[in-house]
Structure formats: structure tokens, C-alpha cells
């Protein structure tokens, strides 16, 4: 190798070391800042496992479980009920009282994610069929939920209709939903 090539390699390695050193320092600063923020957000809780705080108060925790939903699609459309189940890991299922009305549709399946303290988002799809059982379209719902307590949430979402390949989607409206967590109930005992 000639002297110019050695100089270029040496300079490139030296620059890489400076960049890596700078990145390492940035990572240490970022971790320290995030630790400080986490400590400030949970300060004063007095708990060994403090619950992080958001701007409105406590983070109500997890959405996992089954919820009874009341859906309001707006003026002129009667309220109806649905059932959502949010599984650990981000999967969800949905069914509602209108599934068997034309067009009939499958149980909705989708994904959910925690977007912030007390805020979750989900998207699900359900295939729709005509009276002869022929696939005609796909329902897609995208929603943002805000937990009001451990056992209630309010959401606002968009309803879309897509082709049978879940493409060429267009919005058909918006809906508000209110959820109440379904709790385990003990059966009555025989007398």
C-alpha cells in the first residue's frame, strides 16, 4: 500500500473511533436522563413497584382481557354492543351485534399496541360476505383508546371498507366506543 492509502485508512479508523466514543457518551447521557425521568414520574408513590404517572394521574395498567363495548356510530345509527378481547403480545379479536346483518362478517381479528400512558391503539379486519356466502369486501377499523380507569375506556375510531384483498380502502365514517372490563363472576350456589 502506498502512503496515501495508509493515511486514508488511519484517518477513517480515527474518525470512526471519535464517532463511536461520541455515540457511547450520548447513550450514557440518554440512559441517565431516562432514569431520572422515570424516577421523577414515580416519585412519591411509596410503592416498591411504583406505577408511572402521566399528565392526568396514574397509568391504569394493562388492557389485556375481555371488554364489553358500546359503539356509537353517530346520528341515525342505533347504539350496539361488541366484545373485544386483547391478548398479551398484541393480538385482539372482536365481534359485535351487527356481524350477522347484511353483509355478514367474520369475527374481527387484529393487533393492538400501547401508545402511551393510558393510551392504546388497535386495528382489526373482518371479511364480509353476501347472502350467498361470496366474499364481497373487508371491514377495517382503526381506533385509539384512552383508559379512564382500570376497568373503563373511551375510544374514537375510523371505519373503512376495503376490497377482498384488504386494499383500496375508503373511510365510511367514525365511531365512538366505550368499554367496560368483563370481570369474572362467581355463579350462584344452589339452595
Secondary structure, DSSP 8 states (H G I E B T S, - for coil): --HHHHHHHHHHHHHHHHHHHHHHHHHHHHHHHHHHHHHHHHTT---TT---EETTEE------EEEEEEEE--TTS--EEEEEEE-TTSEEEEEETTTTSSSEE--EEEEEEEEETTEEEEEEEEEEE-TTS-EEEEEEEEEEEEEEETTEEEEEEEEEEE-TTS-S-EEEEEEEEEEEE----------
